[in-house]
Amino acid sequence: MVDVELTKKMLRAVLQSNKNGVSTARLQSDYRALTGEFIPHKQMGYPTLEGFLRSVPSVVRMEHSRTGEPVCFAAVCQETAHIAQLVARQRNSKRTGRSQLVNCHMRVKPASTYVLNARPRTSLRQPQYTSHSSYGTSHQTRNKRPSHQAMIANSHSVSPCEETAQLSPTLAYSCHLSQIQDNLTQLLCKYNRGVWLSKLPELYKDFFKEDLHVSTVRNLENWKHICLVEKPGSNIADRLVYPAPAIKSSPTLAPAPNKPLSSSLDACSLLTPPASPVLVTQGSLHSCQAVSTDMKQMLRELLEKYSNGLWAHALPKLFQEAYGLTFPLNILSDLSVLADMCVVDYPMPDNHRKAILYSLPPLEGHRAKPVQVVSTRRPALQPHGRPPVPPLVMPKEDYPSVLLVEASSTDNIVLRYVGEGYSQVQEAMEDSMSKYYSVKDRGRLRPSKLTVGGLYAVMVEDDEVLRVQLDEVLREKVKVYYVDHGFSEAVYKDTLLELDEQFLSLPFQASTCKLAGLSPFCVDLEVLRVLESKACGRILLAEILDRDVPLVVLYDTSQEEDININSACLKAMQDKSMANPLQVNSTYLNVSVTNICSDGAIFCQLPSRGLAKLRDVMEKIELHMRSQFSPELLVAKPFCGKICLAHHKGKWSRVEIINLHGNHVLDVLFFDLGLPASLEVTELREIPPPFLRDLMTIPAQGIKCYLAELSGEVGPWSPAAILWLRDTVDTIKECSMRLAKLDEAGQVHIYLFQSNCCQDINSSINRQLLTSGLWKSEQSPAAPQGRAAVDAVLPEPTKEPQLPPVLELPNVGENMDSFVSVACHPGHFVLQPWQDLYKLMVLMGEMILYYNCVEADEPVTPEHHGLYAAKVASNWYRVRVNGILTNGLLSVYELDYGKHELVTASQLRPLIREFRQLPFQAIPAQLAGVTQLRWSEEASMVFRHHVEKKPLVARLESVQEAAQPWDRKVTVYLVDTSQENRDFWVHKTMAAFVHELDEAS
């Protein structure tokens, strides 16, 4: 039963936190982000979302944007009007006055650390080495889709009551300044390719056995006779330090004794861009000569292909398949020989067999510039002396909203970016244009001469004025291109006006991009038909895979299930006549059973023209892959919906990528077999171009079926029944099936037989299993209604579980870059240390590969407070079992994320020793600087809006120690440093909100 009032309450909360309104296309995703589920309009009797929204005018006020898109605003309610004002004020705070600057900075990242479909919302300010800042060690890593890690600067901190702390050089520092500069000269000559500024204090201490004074870091940019400090790119918050150009030779510099190589190279994460300078220890240079020049070139090519890092253990297979060569295995035992050409990172310090390689940046031209949007339009011609129109710069976030305007080819789709800084600024400019030209004498503003390629204003309906570029002069009309809207049109000459110079400052808003995976079929009529019907004229979410092209995947998020537009276009290529038509009561011979799932679902391949063609094409591909070697077939940019190849039982098969876990591990579906699997990205191959079109026309050959008379129950079958069924099917050479029914949901129900000869239902596998006594459905516990009581029937652990090391915290008063994974209210939220998130990503990827490869031999008997791996959605988490509910579900606590979840015992696995090395990452916390003990729902909502799923700086105020790491709790100040000129202290915002809320009540 749907709680209508609760739905309206949550909907009002979503709308009140967006004072500029929420488009109906985006409303469902925003609602889901807050509540975890969609607006259940169908359950409330409304076939469409808009129908429900119009039925609640007390909650929703509907308007239309300039593009005709319905936009929802929170209706003004006397009971909540003051709350709406306060929430809007917190979202758009413009308070003046001196602000506190915190000496911890992170770089651009999405709001989620791990979830694929996370919608990036924030970026944090770049470092500012000011007179009141101190600096410590740092880690630098890669910014890419749902999970991310970046720099940390755990610094000596000031009292939280002070606005700033002036750090002046001490007398000792002044006396030793010359010696410090000499030491830095030696150090930088050794690392002449560059050193990360954040890494410099650690290297200095390693080699000179003393700490680098904090003032040194602040003054480096002024010591131009010692070094050059460079910012390598807009998305990287750290700085690179190089020796001054005058320094030619490298003085002798002895490394610290017994210092492992990885200690100098641990600044990269699984998600690090190829922008880390090499750090080579003495003794590795001479061994680099053992690697041939050709081998180095091939390795560089592979590292450029896998720009997000490459697992070292994948090198032998990649070299064999890409170049037909055997990779020297002795290199894997001593990766230091590669130190002059790549960065070696050990994300699991206890396991040096797990290493990731990253390519080095070029020595010149580090500087990354904002990516400008590609345009196929001719340059605009401007009269002499007029300023040029600036180029359009792509949004920083990886998932911007876009309006797809036109698509004559999937390699050249025209779109507009939607949101602040793009469509909103454009609409404001067009309003100003309409006002400007409405009071002017239009006769005097008409151009005296028309120039092809020139910019003009044009009058359209309702006295709107838009910017255009002249494409062609006709007899009575001219053909113009609307530079902000992305389409062409013929208009009368007398509607053209001179474009005033004040309207040249905004970049043209219409831009072009390519749809990933569709270039070979870019002008296929069926592909374009699907693209037109599903995407054109709609606001969509664009996942940016490559900013240089740019290359995107489009998603329609307006429905309960997200629609991958690229995937839908690709499936339009399929020839439906190649599938075997299913008819009730029909018998099919020579059936192959390819997979049996834990819920009893069976995937079968039926003889058909499509299956015959698939086998023929795949045989040709096998021969091609054995005889042709090319790195071009390595999958460099995986994305959801991509069709490629992977090995199954020693042969290549078609797969579709269905989920990505970071940049190295992904979930795929062998859709011709109905078999899901988790793989490393290095195991995927592109379909060779000569066979691409043929494979794309063949529909999926794995048909999902259910055994008739055995599919009435919902939930996983007993392990004994599944094992019997699999053993029985494995022994069958030729089987047949009879289609019993096609239900309303489209499910196929069959009788399965052990041969082609006998189709007597009583001899079917269905009846054999039904009468064997093995089959019984283990009902999945239903979701609890309200609160279910905990039934303490779990056995206690027989021995103390092996715990990982305790997570080290900074000292009281110091800062820690953090990510807020859970936020209930200021009295309870959960932090994760930012610098170790990439290690958690690696760990979870390894857990996915380990636990998804095989099913459990026998079910786990959970123990009270026992530590396990638990599958939640598509990921595996380290959890602690808290208890069992009366409905049979287990209550578990995610030790790395701080969330409580409900799972079944079948979703638990033993947590092996390899996954107990990384400290548990969840840190329970409460907000410092506030006196409230109880928090209203409105205050909690404001707090969640400011902190949840966001990277923030946490200043440690106190620690409440406990016997177990998950019971330890910290009190911290939270600071949002994402603004350019000021820091946002959350406790001050909450105090002001509560005060105004009290005054309004």
N, C-alpha and C positions, 0 to 999 in steps of 0.2 A: 504494500500500500504506500503510495507516494505521499509524503508530508508536504502539502501544497504551501502551507505557511512558511515552512523551513526553506523551501525552494525560493519563495519570494524574498525571504530575508537574505539569503545568500546572493540572489540576483541583485538586490539593492546594494549589498556590500561591494559587489564587482563594479557597478555603475558609479557609486559614489566615489570610488578611488580613481575614476577616470573622468575628470571634469570636461575633457574635450570629446567625450562620447566614445562608444565602442561600436564598430560596424557589426552588423548581424553575421557577417562572414567570420568575424574574429570572436564573437561573443561566446560561442561554445567552448573554444580553447581557453579563453580567460576564465570562464566559469569552472572548467575542469581543473585549471591550475590552482584554484582556490579550494575546491571541494573534493577533487579526485574523481568526479563523474560528470556526465553531461546533464544538461537541463532535460528532464524526462517529459518532454511535451506530449509525446504520443501516449504515455501512460495516463496523462491527465486529460486525454480526449481531444488533443489538437494535432491534426496531421502534419502541420508545419510549425516551425519555430516562430515564424512571424505571427501566425495566428494566435499563439499563446501570448506573445509579447503585447499584442494589441488588446488582449483581454484583461490585462492588468495595468490600466492607465494610472493607478495609484502608485505603481512601482516604476514603470517605464514610460518615458516620453520619446516618441518616434519622430525623427526628422530624416531628411534626405540630403546627402552631400551634393556638391556640384556635379559629381560624376553620376548621380542617380542612385548611389549606394545607400540603403537604409542604415541609419545610425541611431543607436539607442543612448538615451541620457537618463540619469536618475530623476524621477519625478520628485518635485518638492513636496515634502510631507512635513507638517508642523512638528511632528514628534521627532523627526530626524534631521530637520533642516540645519540645526546647529552642528550636528555631527558631520554632515556633508561639508559644511563650511570649514570645519576644523581639519578634516581629512584633506580637502583641497589645499588648505593652507600649508599642511605638512608636505604635500607633494611638490609644491611650487614655492618653497621657502626662499625669499629674497632678502633675508635679514642682513643688515649691514653690521659693521663693527669688526673689530679685530678677531680673527679666528685662530684656533689652535692648529698647529701643523705637526703632524705625527710622522716620525722618521721610519715609517714602514710603507712600502709602495708595491703594488702589484700591477700587472698589466692586463690588457684586454682579455676577457674570458666570458664564456656563456655562464648562465646562472646555475647550471647543474654541473656536478663533477662527473657524472657517469651516465645519465640517461640520454639515449640517442635523440629523442625528440624534444630535448630541452630547447626553450626559446631564449636566446641570449638577450639580456636586457641591460648590461652594465659594462663599463670599463673604468679602470682606476687610474688616477693621476700618475704621470711619470715622476721619477725621483727628482727632488729639488735639493741639492746639497747647499743648504742655507746655513747662516751663522748660528742657528740654534739647533742644528742637526748633528747627530752622531751616527756612526755607521758600523755595521758588523758584517758577518758572513752572509752569503746569499746563494740561492740556487736559481737557475734560469732554465725555462722549458718552453714547450710548444703550445700554441693556441689552436685547438682544433676540436669541434663538435662535442658532444657532450660531455668531455671531461678534460680537466686542464690543471696545470700546476705552474707556478711562476716564482719570481724572486721573493726572498724573505730577508729582511734586515732586522735581526734581533739586536737591538741597540741598547746601550746604557740609556735609561730613560729618566725623565724629570718627574717631579711630583705632579699628579693629575690636577692639582689645584692651580698650578702655574700655567699661565698662557704660553710662555716660552722659557727656555733655559739657555742663557748665554754661556757658551763654552769658549773660554779664552785659553790660549796656549799657556802651559805651565812653564815655570823657570827651567825645569829639567828638559822639557821639549825644546825650548829655545836653545839650550846649550848643546843638544845633540842633533840639531837640525841638519848640520852639515853631514854628519855620519849617516843619518836617515836618507838623505838625498843620494849619497854615494852607494848605499845599499840598494836603493831603488834602481839606480843606474845599472848596477850589476844584474839585478833580477830581471829588468826589462830587456837587457841585451840577451839574456838567456832565452826569454820568451818573446822573441822579436816578431812573432806572428800576432801578438796581442794577448792580453789577459783581461778577463772580466774584472771590472772595478770591484765588484762584490766579492771576488775570489782573492783579491790582492792581500788583505790582512792575513788570511790563512796561509798563503804561500810565503809571505814575509816571515811569519812565525816559524814555518817549517824549516826555512833555510838559515835564519839568523837567530833562532831561539829566543826571540823577544817579541812582544806585542807591537804592532804598528799603531802609533798614536792616532786617536780618532781625528785630530785636527789635520793630519796628513791627507786623509781622503778628501777633506773639504777643500784643501789648498792645491790639490793636484793640477787642476785646470789652469792655475796661475804659474805653475812651474814648467814653462814651455821649453826651458833649457834641459829639462829632465825627461819630459814625456809629452805625448799628445793624447788627449782624451776625446773620444768620438762616440756619438750616439749612433748605433748601427741601423736603426729603423724605428718607425713610428709605433710599431707593435711590441717593441722591446724596451723595457724600462731601465735596464742596466746600461753601463757604458763600457767601451773597450779602451784599454790603455796600451799605447805603443811607445817604444823608445823614441826620443827626439831624433829627427833626421840626421843630425850631426854625428850621432853615435854610430860608428861603423863596425867595431869589433865587439866580440863577446868576452868579457873577462871571465876568468875561471870562477865557477860557482859550484860548490859541492853540495849535493842534495843531502837531506837528512838520512842517517843510516837506517837500513831496514824499512824504508818507507815504501809501501806497495804502490804500484802504478795507479790503481783505481782511486787512491786518495787524492790524486791530482786531477782526476777526470770525473768526479762524481757530481759535477754541476749540471749535467744534462739529464733530462727525464725521458720517459717513453714518448713524450709529446714535444720534444725539442726541435725547433727548426734548424736547418743546417746553417747555424750562425754562431757556432761556438769556436773560439780560437783554440788551437791545439796547445796542449800542455805536455811537453815531452820531458821525461826524466832522463838524466844522464845514464848512458848505458844502453839506450834503445836505438840510438841513431845508427850505430854501426851495424846492428842486426837488421835494420831496414833494407840494407843492401841485398839481403837474401831474397827479397821479393822483386821479381822482374818488372821491368817497365810496362810490358804488355799486361801482366797480371794486375798491376796497380791501376792501369787505365780501365780494365774491365770492372774492377772493384768500384772505381769512381763512378762508372756508368750505372752500376747497380745501386749505389748509394744515392745517386741523383734520382733514380727511378723511385726508390723508396725513401722519399725525402723526410718522412716522419720517423726514420730509424729502421734498422734492419737487424733482426736477431742473428747473432754470429752462427748459431747452429744450422741456419738455413743455407749458408753459403755453399756447401758441397753440392746440394741438389740444384740450386740455382745456377751454379757454374756449369753443371752437366747439361741442364736443359736449355740454358741461354746460349752457351758457347760450345757445347760438346766437349768440354775439358774437365779434367779431374782437378779438384781444388786441393792444394797441399794441406793435409790434415795437421801437420806440425804447426801451421800458423795458428790453428784454433787453440793449441796448448800454450801459445805465447803471443797474445794479441798485441803486445807492445811493439812488434815489428811493423805494425800498421799505424803507429802513432804519428807519423809525419803526413798522413793522408786522411785520417778520420779521428773522431773522438770516440773513445771506448767508455761505455757507461755500464756499471754493475748495479742495476736497480734492486737486486736482492743480495745484499752484502755477504750473507752467509753462503751464497751459492755462486761461485765464480764461473760455473759452467753456463750461467745465464748472463750473457753480455749483449748489449745493443750497440751497434755502430751507427755513427752519424757523419755525414759528409762535412768537410770543412768549407768555410766560406772562401770566396776568392780573396786574394790579398788586396785587391783594389776594388773600389766601387761598392763598399758595403752599404752605402746609404740607401735605405728603402724610402720610397716616396709614396704618398697616397695614390692608390690605384685609380686612374681616371677611367671613366666609363667609355667603352668602345662605341664609336658612331660611324655609320657608313655614309653619312651625309657629306656633301661637299662643304668646304669651309665657307663660313658666311662672309660676304663682301661688305666691308664697312667703309663709309666715307673717310677721307683722310682726317686724322685728328680725333676720331671717336674711339673710345676704349673697346678692346675686344671682349667678347662674352667669355667669362671663365669656363673651363671645362667642368663637367659634372664629376664629382668624386663619389665613389661607391660608399654605401653605408659601412660603418665599422663592424656592425654585428653580422654574424654568419647566417642569420635567418630573417632578413628584412621582409616586410610586406610589400607586395608589388601588385600593380594593376596591369594585366596583359592586354595590350591594345590591339596588336595585329600580329599575324603569323603566316607569312607567305612561305616560310621555310623554318624547320626546327633549328637551323644554323643561323637564323637571323630573325628572332622574334623581337618585337618592339614592346617595351614595357615602361612603366613609370613606378618609381619608388613612392610608397605611401607612408606618411607620418611626418613627424616634426623634422624640419630642415629640408623637406622635399615637397610633398603635395600641400602641406599646410602653408608653407611660404609661397608656393606658386599661387594658391587661391588668394592669399593676401595681396600679392602683386597684381593679379587680374582684377581684384576689386579696386585697387588704386588706379589701374589703367582705365576702368570704366568711369570712375569719378573724374579723372583727368580729362578724358576726351569728351565727356558729356558737357563740359563747360567751355570747350574750345570751339572756335569756328572751323568746322570740318573742311570747308572749302579751302582755307589756307593751309590745312595740314595734308592735303592730298599731294602725293609726290609729283614733281614736274617731269621726272624721268624714271622709267622702270628698268631696273637692272636685274638680270637673272643671277640668282645667288644672293641678292640683297635681302636685308631684314626689314620687315614692315609690320604695322599693326593692321588688323582687319576687323571690321564691324560684323558681328554675327547676331543671332537672334537675341531678343530681350536686351538689346543695347550692350551686350557683352563685347569686350575688346580682347583679342588674343594676339600673341606674337606668331608671325609666320615667316617663312623663307620662300622667296619667289623661285619657282622651278621652270616655268614656261609661260610665255606671253602668247595668248590666242587672239582671236579677232575681237570679241567683246568681253572675253573673260581672261583670267590668268589662272594658272595652276599653281597652288601654294601648298606648302607643307607646314603643318602646325607643329612647331618645334617643341612645344611642351606637351602635346597630346599624341603625337606619333602617327598621324595619318595625313593623307593628301586630299585635296578637294579643289574643284574649279569654282571660282567666285568672280563676281562682276568687278571690273576695274575700279569703279567708283566707291567700292567698299574699302579699298586700301588707303592707309594713312601712314604718314611718316612716323617711325618709331622713335619716341623721345629717348634721349640718352640715359635718363634715370632708370629705364626699364632694361638696361643691358647688363646690370650687375648680377642677375640671377642666371645660373647655368641653364641651358636647355634641359628640360626635364625628361624628354623622351630619349630612351637609350636602347641599345640592342644587346642581346646575349645569345648563347647557344644552349640547347637542352642536352644534357649529358646522355650519352648512349644512343643517340638518334641520328648522328651525322650520316651514316650510310643510307639512311632512309629519309633524308631531310625534306625531300619534295614528294614523297609517296602520298598519293591521294587519300588513302585510308588513314594514314597517320595524321595528315593535316585535318581530315574530317573530324577525327576524335579530338584533336587539339582545339579545333574551333568550337565544338559543342561543349567541351568540359572546362575550357580555360579562358577563351577570349571574352573580354568584358567583365571578368571576375577578379576580385581581390584574392590573391593567393599568397602562400608562404613560399619563399625562395631559399633553398639551401645552396649556398655558394661553395662550390667545390674548387674553383680556380678563379682567382681575381684578375689574372692577366688576360684571359680570353674575352669576357668572363663565361664560366661554365656553371650551369645551375640545374637543380632538380626542383620541380614545382610540386606543391602539395595544396590540395583543397581541404582545409580544416574546418569547413562549415558544417560537416555532417558528423554523425556519431563516430564513424570510422574515417580516419584520414585517407584521402585518395591520392596516390602517387600518380601524377599526371604523366610523367615520363614513362612509367611502367604501363599505364593504360594505353598510351600511344603505341608502344612496342607490341603489345598484344593484339593490336588491330591488324598486324601483319599476318596473323594466324589464318590458315586455310581450314575452315570448319569442316570441310568435306573429308579431311584426313582423320577425323575421329570416328570411331565405331558408334553408330547411333544406338542408344539404349532403349529397349522396348520391354515392357512387363511381360512375364511368362516366356521370354526368349531364353534359349540355351546357348551358351558360348563355350567353345572347345579350345583346347590349347591355351588355357589361361595361366599366366605367371603371377604368383603372389610375391610381391617385392618387399613388403614391410607389414609387420603386425605391431600395432601400437598397444600401450598399456591399458587403454580403455576398450580394447577389443576391435578397434577399427582396422580394416584390412585394405591395403593398397594392391590393386591388381592391374596387370597389363593385358589388354584384349587384342587379339589379332585385328589389324586394321591397316589401311594403306599408309597411315601416318607412322605406325610402329615399324612397318617394313622400310619406309624411307629413312626413319631415324637410325635404324641399325645400319643401313647402307652408308649413310653420311658419317656416322661415328666410326665405322671401320676405316673410311678414307682419312678421317682426322687422326686416328691412331697411327697410320702409316706416315702421315705428314709430320706428326710430332716427333716420330722417331728419326726422321731423315732431315728435318729442317730445324736449325737452331737459331733462335733470335730473341734478344731481350725485349723486343717489341711486344711479345706475347705475355709479358709479366703484367699483372694488374696493378697499376700504380695509383689509381684513384677509385677505390671501391665506394659504392653508394647503394642505398636500399633500392631494390628493383632492378639492379644490374644483372644481366644474364651473362654467365661465363662458364668456364669448365673447371672441374675438380676431379680428383681420382676417387673411384669407388671400386674396391676389390681389384685394384691394379689396372683399371681401365678408366678412360676419361668419360665423364657424364656431364650433362647440363645441370647447372645449379642457378638458383636465384638468391641473391643476397637479401636477407630479410631483417637483419639487425646488425649493428656494429657496436662492439664494445671497445671504445677507444680507437686506436689506429692499427692495432696488430691482430686482434681477435674479432671474429665475426661469426654470425649464425647464417647458415645457408639451408636451402631446401633442394634436395635432388628431386625435382618435381616430376621427372619421369618414373621415379621409384616411390615417391611419397615419403622420402626419408629425410628428416631434419638432421643437421650435424653442426658442430662448432669447429672452425678451422682457423689456422693462421692465414693472414692475407697472402703470405708467400706461397701458399699451396694453390692459389687460383691462377688460371691462365685465360687470356683473351681467346675468343673463338677465332681461328685463322680466317682472314678476310675471304678466301675463296669459298668458304662453307657457311659464312654468316647468314646470308639471305635464306639459304635452304633450311637452316636450323630454325630461324625465326618464324618460318611459315608453318612449322609442325607444332600442333597443340601439345600440351602436357599429356603424357601417355599414362601417368599413374592415376587410376580412378579410385577414389575413396569409397569403400563399401562397408556395410555392417552385416553380420550374420543374422539372418531372420530368426525370430523366436528367442534370440539371445541379446537383443539390443534394446529391450524395453527399460532396463535399469540404467541409471546414470552414475558414472563414476568408474574408477579403475577396477579392472577384474582382479581376481585373486592371482598371486604369482604362480600358483600351481596350474591354473587354467591357461594362463598366457604361455607358460613353458610347454604344456602339453600341445597347445595349438601350434606353436612354432616348431616343435619337434615333429609333429605330424606333417606339417606342410613341407618341411625340409626334405622329407623322404619321398615326396611326390615328384615324379618326372613330368607327368601330364595330368593336369586337373581341369575340371570344367565347372561351370557355375550356371545357375538359373536365377534370373532376375525376378524376385518375388514382388517387390513394389518400389515405387518412387514416392516418398512422402511429400507433404506440403513444403517442407524445408529444403527439398531437393536431395535428400539423403537416399542413397541406393542400398536396398536391402536384398541380400542374395542367399541362396543355398549353395554351398561349396562341396564339390565331390572330388574324390581321390583319383578319378580316372575319367577318360573321355567316353567310356562305355556305359557306365551305370549312372542314371539320373533319378533313381528312386529316392524320394525325400527321406525315407526312413534310414537309408544308408548314407545320408549326407554327413559331413563333418559336424554340421549344426546339431543333428540329433545325437551323434556319438558323444559330443561334449555335454549336451544337455542331460543325457542319461548316465554319464560317467560318475556323477557326484562331485567332480572337480570344480564345475562351474558354479560360482556364486559371486555376486557383485558386492564389492566392498564399497558401500555407499559413502561418498564424500560427505563429511559433515557440512550441514547447511550453515550459512552465515548466521551468527547469533542475532536475535532481535533484542535490541537494547543491550543490557549488560548481562553476560553469562557468568555464573559463579565459577570460581576456580575449584576444581575437585582435586585435592591433594592426594593423588594415588600414584604419582610417579615415584619410582624407587630412588633412594639417595645414591650418590656416586660411591662406588666401592673404593675409590682412591682419589686423592687430590689431582685435578687435571693439570697437565703441563701448561703453564701460562707463558705468553711471550714476554719480552722485557717491558718494563713499565715505561710509558711515554714520558719523556723528559719535558718539563715545562720551563719557561723562562723564569728568572727571578722576579720577585714582587717588585712592581714599578717598571718592569721592562715591557716591551711591545712584542706582539706575535701576530704575524699575518695569518688570518684565519678564514675559514669558510663556514657559514652558518647552515648546517644541514637540516636542522629542525628548530622551529620557534613556536612555542605555545604562548608564552607571555614573558614579560621581563623577568619573572621569577624562575623561569625554566626555559632554557634553549640549549642547543648542542653545537659545540664548535668542533672543527677539524683543523689540525695544523696544516697550513697551506703548503709548506715545503715538502711534506711527505705524501701529498695526494697522488703524485705520479707513481710512487711506490705502491700505493693502494690500488691504482689502476692496473699495474702489472700483476699484482697478486690476484685480483679478481679475474683478470684474463686467464691466468694460469689455472684458477679454480674452475672456470668455465670449461677449459679444454680437458681438465682432469675428470670432473664429475659428469660431463655430458658425453664422454666417450663410451661409457658402458652403464647399464642399469645396475642397481644394487643387487648383489647376489641374494641377500636376505634383508628383510626390513630391520631398521634400527629400533632398538628398544630404548626410548629416551629416558634419561635420568634427570632428576630434579637438579637444576643449576648446572647441568652438564653443558659442555662446549661442543658445538657441531657446526657443520656447513649446512645451510638451508637454502633451498631454491625459492625465491620470491620473484614472480613474473619470469623474466628470462635470465636473471642473474643469480649467482651464488654468493651468499653472505656468511660471514663468521657470526654465529649467534650463541646466545646463552638461553637455555630453556628455563622459563620462569614457572610454568605450571601447565596443567591441562584443564580445559574448560569442560563444563557439564555436557556440552554438545560434542565433545571428542576432539576439538581443535586444540593445538598446542599454542601457548603464548610464548613468543620468543622475543629477545631483545637483540637488535643488530649492534654489535660491539664496535663497528667502525662508523656507523651513521647515527646511532642514538634513537632509532625508531623501534616501536613495538609492532610486531606483526603476528598474524594468526596463520599457522601452517598445519598440514597434516603430517603424521609420522612418516609417510612415504616420501615427503619432501626433505627429510633429514639424511645426512651422510656423516660418517665419522670425520672429524677435522684432523687430518694427518699432520705429522710433525712439520713438514715443509711449509704448511700454511699457518704455523704458530710462531714464526720468527719476527714478523713485523708487529710492533706494539699496536694494541687496539687504538683506533684513531678517534673515537668519539669522546668528547670532553664535556660532561654536563656543566652548565654554567648558569649564573644569574647576573643581572645587570647591576653594576655599582652606581652610586650617585643618586639613587631613588629611595624613597622611604616607604612606598606602598608595599603592603603585604598581599592584598587582594586586588585583582585587576578586572575591570569591566570588560565585557565583550568588545565594546568599541575601542578601548585602549589596546586590547590584545590584537585587534585587527590592524590598528595603526602600526603597532610594533612589528607584526609579521610582515607588513608591507615594506617596512624600512630595512629589515635584516634577513628574512628567510631566503635561502638560496642565493646569498650574495657574499662576495669576498669583502671582508672588513678587517680593520686593524683592531686587535684586542689588547688593551693595556691591563696587565694583571694587577689586581688590587689585593687579593688574598686567596689562599688555597685551604679547603677543608679536606684534610687527608682522611683516608679510609683504608680498611684492610685489603679491599679489592679495587683494582683500577677503575672499574665501571661505577663504583660508588663514590669516587673522588669528585669533588665539585669545586669550581673556581668562581670567584667574583671578579668581573672584568668591566671596564669601560669599553664601549664599542664605538668605533669611529669610521665613518664612510669617507674615504679620501678620493672618491671618483670625480669630484669637482675640481676644476682647474685652479681656482684661487682660494678655496677655503675648505676646511675639514668640517664634517657634519657629525657632531657628538650626539649619540642617540639618547643618552640619559637626559640631556637638556630638552630635547624634543618631547620626550615622554612627560617630563615634569610640566612643561608648558601646556601640553595637551590635557593632562589631568586637571591642571588649574583652570583652564578655560572650560573644560567640561563641567567642573564643579560650579563655576560661576553661571553657566547656562542652565543648570538644572534647578 
